[in-house]
């Protein structure tokens, strides 16, 4: 008996410690965990992550733009993801999410982004930069061209990229410091096997030879883009410009001509400046630089799914669901108290601990909270109560059958357990299937719902059983409950 | 004491009254799938106060860009919901520029676009998901009840109750789709699977009691055991139901409008789940013991080819017991085929 009571007390201690720890995590002003002990450096911010539907933002599902029958190299796909991640970080969004989904898709989620279109343009385009020899033909900006590089990239690149930058046709000049003379040569490569329409232009250089790119202000305070070539690139560029003075060279980004310029002089230094009459707009320049800086995507992508939610819609939904959740929970707590009296009160206490624990888990895992996720959480409260209802109904039956209070409580728990276990397991199975389905096509709302409901069900089994039972045992040991009426019998 | 098992045919009738209209609507009108499943774009824009844009004007503008079958809905506060075929970035930008030019400044509240290939894949995957959930649950119940005689019956009866709830929810979605333009989207699928989980959850609670009682009262008639078990768990079923209804009602009344149809679907599905676990799943266990042919007839009615096959099977067996069964199956199959065929014909005649 004594060891029993000691165990109950120990359990109560554990529950209190756990609840306090969870309550600390739940504090809105939680400073996060920062441990700096000798060699150990541990930093972890603790905050509730809100989904796109609650704070607004952009979710994009990008798919490899290659023919469906063709296999996509997983390594290349991963490299693509990494480059997108770098580009997104260049955008300065907080808490972006970039992940592979299946073999040929990448999900990008950017909460709270202000200009979704510019963002897609920045991270979603292939970013293949080419300098092509246009011979004597001037190509207006925006022209889609075929180049030797594109044909050489063994993967049969499917039609033009679906997203393309807005490039007003404005004249551009490329300048360098030294001058020299050269004989013009027009190089037009013969048509390659893969039946391209129109002429194929010779690629002189690609973005691979870039070592850095930056936005700068030019002489007139206009924005220009400056980039630096590596040694090999410098040599190639110098060689070409020396031989082609007076001809046109075009800069092509993702198969589209950005600008064409006449080569006035050879450029041996490897430092190149792109200017445009009127300058670039800051956003455009930034977007181009980010693409240049992190290199081309190994696999071309197209936007398959695009969801944008404005911030006002999200904020409004959050306020309303919190209010609804609070009202729902209060009603349930009142119902339990009125119907089950004393145990109902204990169940409510367990419910409070449940809410504290689940919220702490949401922050720690972290679960991204979405609108359906909140609904999932509120539903799981129903499940938590269900476990208690099952137990209390069982206890009442045992009491009515004339059993002692202590025995009735223990049997209530042990007899209700199989149905709680089996029924909750069935719900967990559906949660798992929903989670899998949600991850498959990047429906974070479906995933969020499955995760919150699943976490809720697991925690509810702990609180409804362990916590309520500990409370009840303790109360019975204290011998304060005198009447069965307290149990609603 | 209530005699639920004795009055089971009345309860089956109630189920039929609820399910049949939904099924008819489903055959006649199908489901109103959202862009999640079909691909397409939704744009929600809000014009500044005082702007007098008409939905028809926006529709016309989309038509000029080759998006003829665009739907435009207007709601309070100069908000317009525009549904069209999948817009790519360039077209979207061009159209938005044009809108701004003609009708003035606006804010884009929401933009969703799903490519047609993803939509089709999601739809296929959705059927797979529902089927997987059913199989997983059947397996789990058969496992959990493995010590009972005929564990598969428990699984199968839970599945029948589950199918009942799926029909209620999907039928409702079809009817509301016709009446109020409800869409079947990824959230609807989420609600449906949750309903499945809860339906099975409820069935298991009652089954668990039957499992316990059939051990305790071995030898007594199954009607009594099942009825007793239902009565014993009735308090629990109603109370749990109430708590869920409380929370969902709060969400329905005070929650955001975006999840209103989701919450309503959940609520109706969960009520149906409790009903079916008490009044269908458990009495069906009795039915299976007493008059299994009724189950086969019901299946024949819903899926005529199965009835035809069963009818032939019993007919060929040709013993005393099988002959009336064969007739019953064939009659049910013919009636089922006539009903379904008639509805399909009617559907063909409906103006789309």
Interface residues (C-beta under 8 A of the other chain):
Chain A: X53 X61 X63 X116 X117 X120 X121 X162 X163 X164 X166 X303 X304 X305 X306 X307 X308 X309 X310 X312 X313 X316 X317 X320 X321 X323 X324 X325 X327 X328 X329 X331 X332 X335 X336 X339 X371 X372 X375 X376 X378 X379 X381 X382 X383 X385 X386 X389 X390 X393 X397 X415 X418 X419 X422 X423 X424 X425 X426 X427 X429 X430 X431 X433 X434 X436 X437 X438 X440 X441 X443 X445 X446 X449 X450 X453
Chain B: X36 X44 X88 X89 X90 X92 X93 X107 X108 X109 X110 X111 X112 X113 X114 X115 X117 X118 X121 X122 X125 X126 X129 X132 X133 X136 X137 X140 X141 X144 X186 X187 X189 X190 X193 X194 X196 X197 X198 X200 X201 X202 X204 X205 X208 X209 X212 X232 X233 X235 X236 X239 X240 X242 X243 X244 X246 X247 X248 X249 X250 X251 X253 X254 X255 X256 X258 X259 X262 X263 X266
